[in-house]
Amino acid sequence: MAQKLFIAATGQHSGKTTISLSLLHLARKKYARVGFIKPLGPKPVLLNGIPADKDAALMAQILGHEDWIELMSPLVLQPGDTQKVLRKERDPAQMRTLIVEACAKLERECDFLIIEGAGHCGVGSVLGMSNAKMAKMLDAPVLMISGGGVGNVIDSVHLNLALFEREHADVRALLVNKIVADKRELVLDLLQRGFEDQPFSVLGGFNYQPVLANPTMRRLAKILELEIQGEQESADRIVHHVQVGAASTQRMTELLKDSTLLIVTSSRDELLVTLSVMYQMSEYRSKIAGLLIPGRQAVGKVTQQIIDNSNIPYMRVMDKSTSDLYLQITSDVSKITHEDTEKIDLVHQLAEKRFDFDVIEELFCR
C-alpha cells in the first residue's frame, strides 16, 4: 500500500499545486511508483477526450500517467451538479464510492500518493465532501498549506482547523508558503510560537516568487484568445513585466525591465521598429519578451516587414483597447500548465533547495 498525504489549504492561490509538484518531484527520487489524485475536481477540462480536473490533467501529463486519468480525477463537477445533489437528483453516496474506489486502486499501484484537496478546506461541503471529510474518508494525514504572514495565518488556520477537528482528521503539519524572503526567520519563529500548543509541526515553504505567479507568453495568448506570431520558441517564456508604450521611443528603451511584454498601439511605427531592431541585439533580448499590438489602424507596411524580419514574438488585436488589455493581463492569476516547462523546471530546482523530504517522510509516512 502507498504512503500517502492529503494536501489542503486555508484558501485559494496558496500554492497547493506548486507544493504537489515539488513533493512529487522529490518522491520520484526515492519511490519507484509515485501517484496523484484530485478526488473532487471543480475545474473540468478534457484530457485525450476524457473529462478531468485541470490539476489532475496537469499531473497526469507531467508524470506520464495519462492512462490513469479516470483514477486521478474520479469525480469531475460539471455545471448544475451541486443543484442536482441539493434536489436529491444525484446521490452523494455514489460520488463518495467513486472516490474511495479510485483512491484504493491508486494505492495498490503506487508507493507514494499525493491527494490534493480543492480550494479552501470547506470546498465540497455542499456535496458532504469537504476537504476534512475527504481526508478522513481516505484515511490520509493532512499537510495544510497557508500563505505567508503571521496574524492572518494564525486566524485562517484556526478557522480551517476547526473543520478538521470536527471530522477527526489527522493534521500533521502546517506548511507556510509564499513567505517574504527577508522576514522568513521571523515569520516562522512567530508561527511556531503561535502554534506551540497544537499537535502539528510548522514547516517553511517557498519564499514568495513572483516568477511563479507571472504568466508565460503562451498563457497570455490563451487568455486573450490570440495567436503568437514570430518566434514560436519563446511561447514558454515567462513575462515578468507588462509595460504600456505611451512614452517617447527613447524613454521606453530606458524603461525596459527584464522579460517585458510591451503593449504598443499600431500607430506607433517608430517604437515598433525600434523594439523589433533591439530584439535582435543580444544585450536587449532578455528584456523584451514580446509585443502586444492593439489598434484598428493597420501597421505600416514597412514597419510590419521589419517586425516580421526581426522574428520578435507578437500578438495583434483589433477589438480591444490598451487599457482593457492591460487590465485583463494584470488581473489574471497564472496557473502552471504542462507546457510551462520553464516554470516546472524552476519549481523542481527550488524544491530541492527548500524542502527536506526526509522530514516530510518522518511526519507523514508512519
PATOR-597819 format. One record per residue (C-alpha): residue number from 0; x, z, y. Coordinates in Angstrom, 3 decimals. Example, Ala and Ser with C-alpha at 12.3 -4.5 7.8 and 13.67 -1.06 7.14 Angstrom:
% residues 2
+------+----------+----------+----------+
: resi :       px :       pz :       py :
+------+----------+----------+----------+
:    0 :   12.300 :    7.800 :   -4.500 :
:    1 :   13.670 :    7.140 :   -1.060 :
+------+----------+----------+----------+
This chain:
% residues 366
+------+----------+----------+----------+
: resi :       px :       pz :       py :
+------+----------+----------+----------+
:    0 :    0.000 :    0.000 :    0.000 :
:    1 :    1.104 :   -0.736 :    3.536 :
:    2 :    2.425 :    1.700 :    6.087 :
:    3 :    0.028 :    1.261 :    8.981 :
:    4 :   -0.675 :    2.343 :   12.527 :
:    5 :   -3.584 :    1.809 :   14.885 :
:    6 :   -2.747 :    0.755 :   18.436 :
:    7 :   -5.264 :    1.936 :   21.023 :
:    8 :   -5.102 :    2.055 :   24.815 :
:    9 :   -6.535 :    4.062 :   27.667 :
:   10 :   -7.554 :    0.864 :   29.475 :
:   11 :   -7.221 :   -2.900 :   29.694 :
:   12 :   -3.931 :   -4.580 :   30.587 :
:   13 :   -1.864 :   -1.607 :   29.434 :
:   14 :    0.287 :   -3.781 :   27.177 :
:   15 :   -1.200 :   -3.419 :   23.675 :
:   16 :   -0.334 :   -6.971 :   22.696 :
:   17 :    3.219 :   -6.688 :   24.022 :
:   18 :    3.726 :   -3.444 :   22.099 :
:   19 :    2.260 :   -5.017 :   18.954 :
:   20 :    4.663 :   -7.948 :   19.310 :
:   21 :    7.559 :   -5.539 :   19.759 :
:   22 :    6.759 :   -3.383 :   16.746 :
:   23 :    6.098 :   -6.391 :   14.520 :
:   24 :    9.461 :   -7.853 :   15.524 :
:   25 :   11.267 :   -4.603 :   14.709 :
:   26 :    9.304 :   -4.087 :   11.491 :
:   27 :   10.301 :   -7.530 :   10.207 :
:   28 :   13.921 :   -6.437 :   10.291 :
:   29 :   13.129 :   -3.761 :    7.720 :
:   30 :    9.991 :   -4.776 :    5.820 :
:   31 :    9.594 :   -7.965 :    3.791 :
:   32 :    5.854 :   -8.271 :    4.355 :
:   33 :    4.513 :   -7.498 :    7.823 :
:   34 :    0.921 :   -7.982 :    8.926 :
:   35 :   -1.538 :   -7.619 :   11.787 :
:   36 :   -5.290 :   -7.198 :   12.103 :
:   37 :   -7.625 :   -7.143 :   15.115 :
:   38 :  -10.714 :   -5.708 :   13.386 :
:   39 :  -13.087 :   -6.265 :   16.289 :
:   40 :  -12.477 :   -9.449 :   18.260 :
:   41 :  -14.289 :   -9.640 :   21.602 :
:   42 :  -12.495 :  -12.789 :   22.824 :
:   43 :  -13.197 :  -15.680 :   20.434 :
:   44 :  -11.055 :  -18.786 :   20.076 :
:   45 :  -10.662 :  -21.370 :   17.319 :
:   46 :   -7.545 :  -21.487 :   15.143 :
:   47 :   -7.494 :  -24.501 :   12.853 :
:   48 :  -11.262 :  -24.684 :   13.275 :
:   49 :  -11.797 :  -21.043 :   12.279 :
:   50 :  -13.286 :  -18.556 :   14.811 :
:   51 :  -10.840 :  -15.733 :   15.561 :
:   52 :   -9.962 :  -13.260 :   18.272 :
:   53 :   -7.316 :  -14.698 :   20.572 :
:   54 :   -4.852 :  -11.836 :   19.938 :
:   55 :   -5.206 :  -12.261 :   16.170 :
:   56 :   -4.684 :  -16.009 :   16.570 :
:   57 :   -1.535 :  -15.342 :   18.598 :
:   58 :   -0.082 :  -13.033 :   15.955 :
:   59 :   -1.035 :  -15.370 :   13.115 :
:   60 :    0.874 :  -18.206 :   14.782 :
:   61 :    3.906 :  -16.062 :   15.570 :
:   62 :    4.046 :  -14.526 :   12.083 :
:   63 :    3.282 :  -17.824 :   10.351 :
:   64 :    0.147 :  -16.334 :    8.806 :
:   65 :   -2.440 :  -18.886 :    9.932 :
:   66 :   -3.842 :  -18.893 :    6.387 :
:   67 :   -4.638 :  -15.176 :    6.783 :
:   68 :   -6.641 :  -15.599 :    9.993 :
:   69 :  -10.003 :  -14.676 :    8.459 :
:   70 :   -8.499 :  -11.388 :    7.300 :
:   71 :   -6.613 :  -10.807 :   10.547 :
:   72 :   -9.794 :  -11.307 :   12.574 :
:   73 :  -12.672 :  -10.316 :   10.293 :
:   74 :  -15.300 :   -9.656 :   12.997 :
:   75 :  -15.385 :  -12.015 :   15.970 :
:   76 :  -18.067 :  -11.223 :   18.514 :
:   77 :  -19.990 :  -14.201 :   19.810 :
:   78 :  -22.290 :  -14.204 :   22.855 :
:   79 :  -25.509 :  -12.369 :   22.014 :
:   80 :  -24.139 :  -10.381 :   19.059 :
:   81 :  -24.439 :   -6.994 :   20.759 :
:   82 :  -28.051 :   -7.731 :   21.699 :
:   83 :  -28.785 :   -8.628 :   18.079 :
:   84 :  -27.370 :   -5.297 :   16.951 :
:   85 :  -29.367 :   -3.358 :   19.534 :
:   86 :  -32.529 :   -5.212 :   18.477 :
:   87 :  -31.661 :   -4.445 :   14.848 :
:   88 :  -31.399 :   -8.151 :   14.087 :
:   89 :  -27.859 :   -7.677 :   12.783 :
:   90 :  -26.665 :   -4.821 :   10.600 :
:   91 :  -23.562 :   -2.943 :   11.854 :
:   92 :  -23.004 :   -1.650 :    8.319 :
:   93 :  -22.312 :   -5.212 :    7.160 :
:   94 :  -19.860 :   -5.619 :   10.055 :
:   95 :  -18.039 :   -2.463 :    9.043 :
:   96 :  -17.861 :   -3.672 :    5.443 :
:   97 :  -16.238 :   -6.933 :    6.595 :
:   98 :  -13.583 :   -4.973 :    8.476 :
:   99 :  -12.863 :   -2.447 :    5.729 :
:  100 :  -12.549 :   -5.127 :    3.052 :
:  101 :  -10.284 :   -7.328 :    5.193 :
:  102 :   -8.023 :   -4.417 :    6.047 :
:  103 :   -7.820 :   -3.345 :    2.399 :
:  104 :   -6.759 :   -6.864 :    1.372 :
:  105 :   -4.054 :   -6.957 :    4.047 :
:  106 :   -2.802 :   -3.537 :    2.977 :
:  107 :   -2.266 :   -4.917 :   -0.520 :
:  108 :   -0.396 :   -7.943 :    0.871 :
:  109 :    1.756 :   -6.089 :    3.411 :
:  110 :    4.374 :   -3.367 :    3.551 :
:  111 :    3.742 :   -2.675 :    7.243 :
:  112 :    0.447 :   -3.329 :    9.032 :
:  113 :   -0.488 :   -3.037 :   12.696 :
:  114 :   -4.165 :   -2.569 :   13.518 :
:  115 :   -4.903 :   -3.350 :   17.155 :
:  116 :   -7.969 :   -1.969 :   18.890 :
:  117 :   -9.936 :   -3.818 :   21.548 :
:  118 :   -9.852 :   -2.857 :   25.239 :
:  119 :  -10.041 :    0.859 :   26.006 :
:  120 :  -10.824 :    3.432 :   23.346 :
:  121 :  -14.588 :    3.219 :   23.803 :
:  122 :  -14.863 :   -0.536 :   23.294 :
:  123 :  -17.078 :   -1.292 :   20.299 :
:  124 :  -19.270 :    1.799 :   20.765 :
:  125 :  -22.318 :   -0.426 :   21.234 :
:  126 :  -21.796 :   -1.500 :   17.625 :
:  127 :  -21.000 :    2.002 :   16.406 :
:  128 :  -17.352 :    0.976 :   16.120 :
:  129 :  -15.339 :    2.467 :   18.952 :
:  130 :  -11.547 :    2.436 :   18.601 :
:  131 :  -11.747 :    6.058 :   17.500 :
:  132 :  -14.305 :    5.373 :   14.781 :
:  133 :  -12.360 :    2.314 :   13.694 :
:  134 :   -9.115 :    4.280 :   13.310 :
:  135 :  -10.881 :    6.955 :   11.276 :
:  136 :  -12.725 :    4.369 :    9.172 :
:  137 :   -9.470 :    2.599 :    8.327 :
:  138 :   -7.578 :    5.872 :    7.835 :
:  139 :   -4.858 :    4.801 :   10.276 :
:  140 :   -2.814 :    7.135 :   12.530 :
:  141 :   -3.074 :    6.239 :   16.206 :
:  142 :   -0.495 :    5.186 :   18.784 :
:  143 :   -2.214 :    5.463 :   22.163 :
:  144 :   -0.828 :    3.349 :   24.998 :
:  145 :   -1.242 :    4.173 :   28.671 :
:  146 :    0.032 :    2.680 :   31.884 :
:  147 :    2.759 :    4.296 :   33.962 :
:  148 :    2.251 :    7.206 :   36.331 :
:  149 :    1.608 :   10.903 :   35.871 :
:  150 :   -1.693 :   12.291 :   37.124 :
:  151 :   -3.740 :    9.198 :   36.300 :
:  152 :   -2.151 :    9.030 :   32.836 :
:  153 :   -2.974 :   12.651 :   32.047 :
:  154 :   -6.558 :   12.176 :   33.249 :
:  155 :   -7.159 :    8.927 :   31.342 :
:  156 :   -5.523 :   10.196 :   28.146 :
:  157 :   -7.707 :   13.312 :   28.078 :
:  158 :  -10.795 :   11.180 :   28.697 :
:  159 :   -9.960 :    8.889 :   25.777 :
:  160 :   -8.577 :   11.652 :   23.583 :
:  161 :  -11.959 :   13.374 :   23.526 :
:  162 :  -13.387 :   10.412 :   21.652 :
:  163 :  -10.655 :   10.532 :   19.004 :
:  164 :  -11.038 :   14.270 :   18.608 :
:  165 :  -14.789 :   13.885 :   18.106 :
:  166 :  -14.169 :   11.379 :   15.314 :
:  167 :  -11.309 :   13.462 :   13.832 :
:  168 :   -8.946 :   10.509 :   14.206 :
:  169 :   -5.230 :   11.240 :   13.955 :
:  170 :   -3.485 :   10.553 :   17.292 :
:  171 :    0.237 :   10.994 :   16.639 :
:  172 :    1.885 :    9.584 :   19.768 :
:  173 :    1.274 :    8.522 :   23.346 :
:  174 :    3.384 :    5.584 :   24.468 :
:  175 :    3.676 :    5.383 :   28.257 :
:  176 :    4.100 :    1.764 :   29.274 :
:  177 :    4.908 :   -0.167 :   32.469 :
:  178 :    6.958 :    2.667 :   33.959 :
:  179 :    8.597 :    2.210 :   37.362 :
:  180 :   12.265 :    1.966 :   36.391 :
:  181 :   13.762 :    4.375 :   38.921 :
:  182 :   11.120 :    7.013 :   38.068 :
:  183 :   11.375 :    6.702 :   34.299 :
:  184 :   13.102 :   10.003 :   33.521 :
:  185 :   10.916 :   11.938 :   35.965 :
:  186 :    7.668 :   10.419 :   34.652 :
:  187 :    8.483 :   11.077 :   31.003 :
:  188 :    9.655 :   14.627 :   31.728 :
:  189 :    6.464 :   15.470 :   33.626 :
:  190 :    4.229 :   13.904 :   30.981 :
:  191 :    5.971 :   15.781 :   28.179 :
:  192 :    5.312 :   18.958 :   30.147 :
:  193 :    1.733 :   17.911 :   30.854 :
:  194 :    1.018 :   17.337 :   27.157 :
:  195 :    3.154 :   20.132 :   25.689 :
:  196 :    0.057 :   21.805 :   24.248 :
:  197 :   -1.009 :   18.629 :   22.428 :
:  198 :   -0.113 :   17.773 :   18.809 :
:  199 :    1.103 :   14.254 :   19.637 :
:  200 :    4.522 :   13.064 :   20.829 :
:  201 :    5.146 :   11.374 :   24.184 :
:  202 :    7.232 :    8.192 :   23.973 :
:  203 :    8.550 :    5.852 :   26.644 :
:  204 :    7.532 :    2.208 :   26.523 :
:  205 :    8.730 :   -0.677 :   28.650 :
:  206 :    9.633 :   -0.346 :   32.278 :
:  207 :    7.372 :   -2.422 :   34.486 :
:  208 :    8.480 :   -6.024 :   34.006 :
:  209 :    6.850 :   -8.427 :   36.483 :
:  210 :    8.191 :  -11.320 :   34.437 :
:  211 :    5.851 :  -10.385 :   31.555 :
:  212 :    2.862 :  -10.356 :   33.900 :
:  213 :    3.726 :  -13.683 :   35.508 :
:  214 :    2.244 :  -16.963 :   34.237 :
:  215 :    4.050 :  -19.972 :   32.842 :
:  216 :    3.539 :  -23.457 :   34.233 :
:  217 :    1.542 :  -24.238 :   31.090 :
:  218 :   -0.715 :  -21.232 :   31.707 :
:  219 :   -1.341 :  -22.317 :   35.307 :
:  220 :   -2.157 :  -25.848 :   34.197 :
:  221 :   -4.685 :  -24.400 :   31.770 :
:  222 :   -6.476 :  -22.109 :   34.220 :
:  223 :   -6.520 :  -24.833 :   36.892 :
:  224 :   -7.578 :  -27.457 :   34.318 :
:  225 :   -4.801 :  -29.809 :   35.397 :
:  226 :   -2.066 :  -31.788 :   33.660 :
:  227 :    1.614 :  -31.193 :   34.307 :
:  228 :    3.355 :  -34.352 :   35.454 :
:  229 :    7.105 :  -34.851 :   35.457 :
:  230 :    9.442 :  -32.814 :   33.268 :
:  231 :    7.417 :  -31.540 :   30.310 :
:  232 :   10.216 :  -29.323 :   29.017 :
:  233 :    9.553 :  -26.951 :   31.921 :
:  234 :    5.973 :  -26.201 :   30.833 :
:  235 :    7.033 :  -22.843 :   29.355 :
:  236 :    8.984 :  -21.828 :   32.435 :
:  237 :    7.778 :  -18.546 :   33.937 :
:  238 :    6.629 :  -18.713 :   37.551 :
:  239 :    7.931 :  -15.632 :   39.365 :
:  240 :    6.672 :  -16.512 :   42.840 :
:  241 :    3.970 :  -18.649 :   44.432 :
:  242 :    4.579 :  -19.880 :   47.982 :
:  243 :    2.391 :  -21.943 :   50.268 :
:  244 :    4.268 :  -24.742 :   52.016 :
:  245 :    2.950 :  -24.016 :   55.506 :
:  246 :    6.226 :  -23.541 :   57.406 :
:  247 :    8.643 :  -26.213 :   58.548 :
:  248 :   10.666 :  -28.032 :   55.911 :
:  249 :   13.864 :  -26.249 :   56.914 :
:  250 :   12.155 :  -22.859 :   56.873 :
:  251 :   10.612 :  -23.495 :   53.445 :
:  252 :   14.006 :  -24.262 :   51.946 :
:  253 :   15.297 :  -20.971 :   53.360 :
:  254 :   12.341 :  -19.007 :   51.957 :
:  255 :   12.721 :  -20.235 :   48.376 :
:  256 :   12.853 :  -17.460 :   45.769 :
:  257 :   13.691 :  -17.544 :   42.089 :
:  258 :   11.406 :  -19.791 :   39.994 :
:  259 :    8.878 :  -20.581 :   42.718 :
:  260 :    5.757 :  -22.705 :   42.424 :
:  261 :    5.159 :  -24.317 :   45.812 :
:  262 :    1.696 :  -25.328 :   46.968 :
:  263 :    2.286 :  -28.285 :   49.289 :
:  264 :   -0.549 :  -30.441 :   50.652 :
:  265 :   -0.427 :  -34.161 :   50.027 :
:  266 :    0.129 :  -34.894 :   53.738 :
:  267 :    3.480 :  -33.016 :   53.878 :
:  268 :    5.611 :  -36.030 :   52.889 :
:  269 :    8.832 :  -34.648 :   54.344 :
:  270 :    8.536 :  -31.357 :   52.443 :
:  271 :    7.552 :  -33.038 :   49.175 :
:  272 :   10.532 :  -35.379 :   49.448 :
:  273 :   12.959 :  -32.568 :   50.302 :
:  274 :   11.836 :  -30.350 :   47.405 :
:  275 :   11.996 :  -33.269 :   44.970 :
:  276 :   15.569 :  -34.030 :   46.006 :
:  277 :   16.518 :  -30.333 :   45.849 :
:  278 :   15.119 :  -30.094 :   42.307 :
:  279 :   17.839 :  -32.486 :   41.189 :
:  280 :   20.554 :  -30.230 :   42.643 :
:  281 :   21.864 :  -27.609 :   40.211 :
:  282 :   22.056 :  -24.853 :   42.835 :
:  283 :   18.312 :  -25.180 :   43.554 :
:  284 :   16.928 :  -25.993 :   40.092 :
:  285 :   16.456 :  -22.306 :   39.238 :
:  286 :   14.481 :  -21.722 :   42.446 :
:  287 :   11.917 :  -24.497 :   42.032 :
:  288 :    9.529 :  -24.143 :   39.092 :
:  289 :    7.331 :  -26.972 :   40.295 :
:  290 :    4.815 :  -28.296 :   42.808 :
:  291 :    1.063 :  -27.966 :   43.134 :
:  292 :   -0.203 :  -30.704 :   45.441 :
:  293 :   -3.742 :  -30.342 :   46.834 :
:  294 :   -5.423 :  -32.626 :   49.336 :
:  295 :   -7.783 :  -35.607 :   49.408 :
:  296 :   -5.258 :  -37.720 :   51.279 :
:  297 :   -3.147 :  -39.829 :   48.925 :
:  298 :    0.531 :  -39.002 :   48.661 :
:  299 :    2.584 :  -41.669 :   50.427 :
:  300 :    3.766 :  -44.490 :   48.163 :
:  301 :    7.482 :  -43.903 :   48.778 :
:  302 :    7.027 :  -40.119 :   48.584 :
:  303 :    5.260 :  -40.457 :   45.216 :
:  304 :    8.065 :  -42.635 :   43.928 :
:  305 :   10.662 :  -40.017 :   44.939 :
:  306 :    8.626 :  -37.259 :   43.258 :
:  307 :    8.353 :  -39.261 :   40.037 :
:  308 :   12.033 :  -40.231 :   40.025 :
:  309 :   13.082 :  -36.598 :   40.521 :
:  310 :   11.130 :  -35.558 :   37.377 :
:  311 :   10.051 :  -32.368 :   39.176 :
:  312 :    7.081 :  -30.768 :   37.365 :
:  313 :    3.963 :  -31.093 :   39.491 :
:  314 :    0.188 :  -30.896 :   39.338 :
:  315 :   -2.125 :  -32.885 :   41.561 :
:  316 :   -5.570 :  -31.603 :   42.585 :
:  317 :   -8.066 :  -33.274 :   44.896 :
:  318 :  -11.068 :  -30.930 :   44.959 :
:  319 :   -9.624 :  -27.501 :   45.803 :
:  320 :   -8.128 :  -26.106 :   48.965 :
:  321 :   -4.723 :  -24.454 :   49.223 :
:  322 :   -6.332 :  -21.038 :   49.747 :
:  323 :   -8.636 :  -21.463 :   46.715 :
:  324 :   -5.698 :  -22.439 :   44.521 :
:  325 :   -3.558 :  -19.548 :   45.722 :
:  326 :   -6.371 :  -17.058 :   45.074 :
:  327 :   -7.081 :  -18.459 :   41.617 :
:  328 :   -3.420 :  -18.259 :   40.632 :
:  329 :   -2.688 :  -14.803 :   42.018 :
:  330 :   -5.875 :  -13.253 :   40.609 :
:  331 :   -5.069 :  -14.398 :   37.078 :
:  332 :   -3.734 :  -11.740 :   34.721 :
:  333 :   -1.394 :  -13.687 :   32.476 :
:  334 :   -1.605 :  -13.096 :   28.745 :
:  335 :    1.045 :  -14.177 :   26.271 :
:  336 :    0.250 :  -17.232 :   24.144 :
:  337 :    2.148 :  -18.533 :   21.128 :
:  338 :    3.530 :  -21.328 :   23.317 :
:  339 :    5.183 :  -18.845 :   25.701 :
:  340 :    8.443 :  -18.863 :   23.773 :
:  341 :   10.448 :  -17.637 :   26.767 :
:  342 :    8.224 :  -14.571 :   27.124 :
:  343 :    8.118 :  -13.847 :   23.401 :
:  344 :   11.911 :  -14.019 :   23.143 :
:  345 :   12.170 :  -11.676 :   26.125 :
:  346 :    9.751 :   -9.191 :   24.535 :
:  347 :   11.839 :   -9.204 :   21.353 :
:  348 :   15.062 :   -8.628 :   23.300 :
:  349 :   13.546 :   -5.791 :   25.311 :
:  350 :   12.083 :   -4.205 :   22.170 :
:  351 :   15.484 :   -3.996 :   20.521 :
:  352 :   16.878 :   -2.200 :   23.557 :
:  353 :   13.906 :    0.061 :   24.321 :
:  354 :   12.409 :    1.193 :   21.000 :
:  355 :   13.892 :    3.292 :   18.234 :
:  356 :   11.946 :    2.044 :   15.235 :
:  357 :   13.199 :    4.938 :   13.137 :
:  358 :   11.325 :    7.309 :   15.445 :
:  359 :    8.144 :    5.225 :   15.092 :
:  360 :    8.507 :    5.303 :   11.319 :
:  361 :    9.080 :    9.039 :   11.274 :
:  362 :    5.884 :    9.599 :   13.260 :
:  363 :    3.590 :    7.124 :   11.523 :
:  364 :    4.942 :    6.289 :    8.092 :
:  365 :    4.209 :    9.535 :    6.340 :
+------+----------+----------+----------+
